[in-house]
């Protein structure tokens, strides 16, 4: 069925609305009926008043009756009277039997009191001979429906709100249960479980969410095949590239033993060969980090010792540059990767040295906060325009208009470093120094 969820929602909301209004109307009517009659205790009190009035009336002492009636009116803060009930027809008319049976100057105690009328009704209690009647306007304390306003608010606001919330919860559960399973399948797929299928998790639903699960499965199958195929191609490319590079190395080594071969040419070939080998290794590592998104946090290390080792090698490789370091005696990282973090920081330091003119200085600072270590590597190079500060971490990116004095550019080094820092749980960004040059800031969690 097309748009199954739409029809389910229409049925639930339509039928639910009708039942809601009918139920509220029915409950309101029943509640009003139950609250519209004088309490039996109050009825007994009114009959007692009428009996006392009849006793005084039968005694013939009208002064005592009047005094008692005055006291009663003051006591109940209402109006009351004793009257004769003789009704004389005129003009040849007569009183029907039905009228005589149901005749009354006020309401009978068993009658319904309309809660919507603000004024209290007059109650009529006949004496024994039915010729004299005791009339009293119902005292306010005896008026029924004291909690009618609260009951009406409960029925018209609270009860519909509760029922609508219940319907929303049911619809939410109906929708969110398969969506959570789709989320679970998506998370598992993102973690590298390319054989996960959402249809198995969602179950045999024949609606839009079931169709979504089938679409997800088709996408997952196709994407998984592409990723696995890419992995295989990377592995094949790695093998195919390493083989000729090894042969070139062997050929250069043999040529170096021949004195007739020009030495500068051999040095150029070996340099290019080493560059190609490094490029291949970096490209494969970058591809692995991007495709697998590993979390490399399985060992503890001392960040100060790691930086000392990296800077010692850098001073040997770049003797014409100054390297200034400000490091604490100890900086323990509880969960990290010595290899990934070392390669990342080494790439950043090499990049700073490559872009700092000879005789310039690179400053490395390690600071500690309660939760993080911050490594800052500052150079004295030309810096980078603000719009390129994030793009320099993209693979093979070179700053437009870069001068020949910076031949190395920004290729795989910073891109690989960023992904390695992310793999150990850290973050990295680049900032221009106020006095020129670039600072790369690395944040590393202590735990």
Long-range contacts (C-beta under 8 A, 24 or more apart in sequence): 1-206, 1-207, 3-208, 4-206, 4-207, 4-208, 5-175, 5-207, 5-208, 5-209, 8-174, 8-207, 9-171, 12-167, 12-170, 12-171, 13-167, 16-163, 16-167, 20-160, 20-163, 20-164, 24-155, 24-156, 24-159, 24-160, 27-155, 27-159, 28-152, 28-155, 28-156, 31-148, 31-151, 31-155, 32-115, 32-145, 32-148, 33-112, 35-115, 35-144, 35-145, 35-147, 35-148, 35-151, 36-112, 36-113, 36-114, 36-115, 36-144, 36-145, 37-110, 37-112, 37-113, 37-144, 38-109, 38-113, 38-138, 38-142, 38-144, 39-142, 39-144, 42-142, 43-109, 43-110, 45-142, 46-109, 46-123, 46-125, 46-136, 46-142, 47-109, 47-125, 49-80, 49-125, 49-134, 49-136, 50-125, 50-127, 50-134, 53-82, 53-134, 54-127, 54-128, 54-132, 54-134, 57-82, 57-127, 57-132, 72-136, 76-136, 76-139, 76-141, 77-139, 77-140, 78-120, 78-136, 78-137, 78-138, 78-139, 78-140, 79-122, 79-136, 79-137, 80-134, 80-135, 80-136, 80-137, 81-134, 81-135, 81-136, 82-132, 82-133, 82-134, 82-135, 83-132, 83-133, 83-135, 84-131, 84-132, 84-133, 85-126, 85-130, 85-131, 85-132, 85-133, 86-131, 104-133, 105-133, 105-135, 106-133, 106-135, 113-138, 113-143, 113-144, 113-145, 115-144, 115-145, 115-148, 175-209, 178-202, 178-203, 178-205, 178-209, 178-210, 178-213, 179-209, 182-209, 182-212, 182-213, 182-216, 185-213, 185-216, 185-220, 186-216, 189-220, 189-223, 189-224, 190-293, 192-292, 194-220, 194-223, 194-224, 194-227, 194-228, 195-224, 196-220, 227-291, 230-291, 231-291, 234-284, 234-287, 234-288, 237-284, 238-280, 238-284, 241-276, 241-280, 242-277, 242-280, 245-273, 245-276, 245-277, 245-280, 248-273, 249-273, 279-412, 282-412, 282-413, 282-416, 283-412, 285-416, 286-395, 286-412, 286-415, 286-416, 286-419, 289-416, 289-419, 289-420, 289-423, 290-419, 293-423, 294-423, 295-423, 295-425, 296-336, 296-337, 296-340, 296-420, 296-423, 296-424, 297-335, 297-336, 297-337, 297-424, 297-425, 298-335, 298-337, 299-335, 299-336, 299-337, 299-338, 300-332, 300-333, 300-334, 300-335, 300-336, 301-332, 301-333, 301-336, 301-338, 301-341, 302-330, 302-331, 302-332, 302-333, 303-331, 303-332, 303-333, 303-341, 303-366, 303-373, 303-375, 303-444, 304-328, 304-329, 304-330, 304-331, 304-366, 306-338, 306-341, 306-342, 306-345, 307-345, 307-364, 307-366, 307-375, 309-342, 310-342, 310-345, 310-346, 310-349, 311-349, 311-364, 313-346, 314-346, 314-349, 314-350, 314-353, 314-362, 317-353, 318-353, 320-358, 320-359, 321-353, 321-356, 321-358, 321-359, 321-360, 321-361, 321-362, 322-359, 322-360, 322-361, 322-362, 323-353, 323-361, 323-362, 323-364, 324-361, 324-362, 324-363, 324-364, 325-363, 325-364, 325-365, 326-363, 326-364, 326-365, 326-366, 327-364, 327-365, 327-366, 328-366, 328-368, 331-366, 331-368, 331-373, 332-446, 333-373, 333-444, 333-446, 334-446, 334-447, 335-425, 335-445, 335-447, 336-424, 336-425, 336-444, 337-423, 337-424, 340-420, 340-423, 340-424, 341-420, 341-421, 341-424, 341-444, 343-416, 343-417, 343-420, 344-416, 344-417, 344-418, 344-420, 344-421, 344-424, 344-428, 344-442, 345-375, 345-377, 345-417, 345-442, 347-413, 347-414, 347-416, 347-417, 348-377, 348-413, 348-414, 348-417, 348-428, 348-440, 348-442, 349-377, 350-413, 351-379, 351-408, 351-410, 351-413, 351-414, 351-440, 352-377, 352-378, 352-379, 352-381, 352-438, 352-440, 353-379, 354-406, 354-408, 355-379, 355-381, 355-382, 355-406, 355-408, 355-438, 356-380, 356-381, 356-437, 357-381, 357-405, 371-445, 371-446, 371-447, 372-443, 372-444, 372-445, 372-446, 373-443, 373-444, 373-446, 374-441, 374-442, 374-443, 374-444, 375-441, 375-442, 375-444, 376-439, 376-440, 376-441, 376-442, 377-439, 377-440, 377-442, 378-433, 378-437, 378-438, 378-439, 379-437, 379-438, 379-439, 380-436, 380-437, 381-406, 381-437, 381-438, 382-406, 382-436, 382-437, 383-432, 383-433, 383-436, 383-437, 383-438, 384-430, 384-432, 384-438, 386-432, 389-429, 389-430, 389-431, 389-432, 390-429, 390-430, 392-430, 393-417, 393-418, 393-428, 393-430, 414-440
